[in-house]
């Protein structure tokens, strides 16, 4: 390697060119050192450096590609947990009552009386 001239004698453009050259040399040497460290670790049987992949968050900040967006899949067929049954109950009308219309309501029965007692905290 030829000896470097005196830095005070160089112009600004020559200094900048020298700086760029030296920074390139430093980055090249850092790459060689990292490769040698990995090789030494491999020869010793140690774990190497982890290969960390980019997270992909940089892609989320950019513009979205054009075109039709993908549609999310639906839930599919809904299956009921209990059987739906309709039952009409005959009730005697108390004397003096008046008819105010029909009102629908739904009753869900538990499978056994023992389960009902456990759910209510009676057992």
C-alpha positions as CSV (number, residue, x, y, z in Angstrom):
1,X,0.0,0.0,0.0
2,X,1.6,3.3,-1.0
3,X,2.1,5.9,1.7
4,X,-0.7,8.5,2.0
5,X,0.1,12.1,1.3
6,X,-0.2,14.8,4.0
7,X,-3.9,15.4,4.6
8,X,-3.5,19.2,4.9
9,X,-2.1,19.4,1.4
10,X,-5.3,17.7,-0.1
11,X,-8.3,19.6,-1.5
12,X,-11.8,19.1,-0.1
13,X,-12.8,16.9,-3.1
14,X,-9.7,14.7,-2.7
15,X,-10.4,14.4,1.1
16,X,-14.0,13.4,0.4
17,X,-12.9,10.8,-2.1
18,X,-10.4,9.4,0.4
19,X,-13.0,9.3,3.1
20,X,-15.4,7.3,0.9
21,X,-12.6,4.9,0.0
22,X,-11.7,4.4,3.6
23,X,-15.3,3.9,4.7
24,X,-15.7,1.2,2.0
25,X,-12.6,-0.5,3.3
26,X,-13.9,-0.4,6.9
27,X,-17.3,-1.9,5.9
28,X,-15.5,-4.7,3.9
29,X,-13.3,-5.5,6.9
30,X,-16.3,-5.6,9.2
31,X,-17.9,-8.1,6.9
32,X,-14.7,-10.3,6.9
33,X,-14.5,-10.1,10.7
34,X,-18.2,-11.2,11.1
35,X,-17.6,-14.1,8.6
36,X,-14.5,-15.2,10.5
37,X,-16.4,-15.1,13.9
38,X,-19.1,-17.3,12.4
39,X,-16.5,-19.7,11.1
40,X,-14.7,-19.9,14.4
41,X,-18.0,-20.5,16.2
42,X,-18.9,-23.3,13.7
43,X,-15.5,-24.9,14.2
44,X,-15.8,-24.8,18.0
45,X,-19.3,-26.3,17.7
46,X,-21.0,-23.3,19.2
47,X,-24.2,-21.7,18.0
48,X,-23.7,-19.1,15.3
49,X,-25.3,-15.7,15.0
50,X,-29.1,-15.9,14.6
51,X,-30.4,-15.0,11.1
52,X,-33.0,-12.3,11.9
53,X,-35.5,-11.8,9.1
54,X,-37.2,-8.5,8.5
55,X,-40.6,-8.2,10.2
56,X,-42.5,-6.9,7.2
57,X,-43.8,-3.8,9.0
58,X,-42.0,-1.7,6.4
59,X,-44.3,-3.1,3.7
60,X,-47.4,-2.1,5.7
61,X,-46.6,1.6,5.6
62,X,-46.3,1.7,1.8
63,X,-49.2,2.1,-0.6
64,X,-51.5,-0.9,-1.0
65,X,-51.4,-2.7,-4.4
66,X,-54.4,-2.0,-6.6
67,X,-57.0,-4.5,-7.6
68,X,-59.7,-6.4,-6.0
69,X,-59.2,-7.0,-2.2
70,X,-59.4,-10.6,-1.0
71,X,-62.7,-11.5,0.6
72,X,-62.5,-13.1,4.0
73,X,-64.1,-16.6,4.2
74,X,-67.4,-16.9,6.0
75,X,-68.2,-18.9,9.2
76,X,-69.7,-21.8,7.3
77,X,-72.9,-23.6,8.3
78,X,-74.1,-22.8,11.8
79,X,-75.1,-25.8,13.9
80,X,-77.4,-25.4,16.8
81,X,-76.4,-26.9,20.2
82,X,-79.9,-27.9,21.2
83,X,-82.9,-29.2,19.2
84,X,-85.5,-26.5,18.5
85,X,-89.0,-27.8,19.3
86,X,-92.4,-26.0,19.4
87,X,-94.9,-27.1,22.0
88,X,-98.3,-25.7,22.6
89,X,-99.5,-25.8,26.2
90,X,-103.2,-25.8,27.0
91,X,-103.9,-23.7,30.0
92,X,-107.3,-23.1,31.8
93,X,-108.2,-19.4,31.8
94,X,-108.9,-18.0,35.3
95,X,-112.3,-16.4,35.7
96,X,-112.4,-12.6,35.3
97,X,-109.3,-12.5,33.1
98,X,-109.2,-10.6,29.8
99,X,-107.3,-11.6,26.6
100,X,-104.4,-9.2,25.9
101,X,-102.7,-11.0,23.0
102,X,-100.1,-13.6,22.4
103,X,-96.6,-13.4,23.6
104,X,-93.9,-15.8,22.4
105,X,-91.0,-16.9,24.6
106,X,-88.4,-19.6,24.4
107,X,-87.5,-22.0,27.1
108,X,-84.2,-23.9,27.0
109,X,-84.3,-27.1,29.1
110,X,-81.2,-28.7,30.6
111,X,-80.6,-32.3,29.9
112,X,-81.1,-33.7,33.4
113,X,-82.4,-32.5,36.8
114,X,-79.0,-33.3,38.4
115,X,-77.3,-30.9,36.0
116,X,-79.9,-28.2,36.8
117,X,-79.2,-28.6,40.5
118,X,-75.4,-28.2,40.0
119,X,-75.9,-25.1,37.8
120,X,-78.1,-23.5,40.4
121,X,-75.8,-24.5,43.3
122,X,-78.4,-26.6,45.0
123,X,-76.3,-29.9,45.1
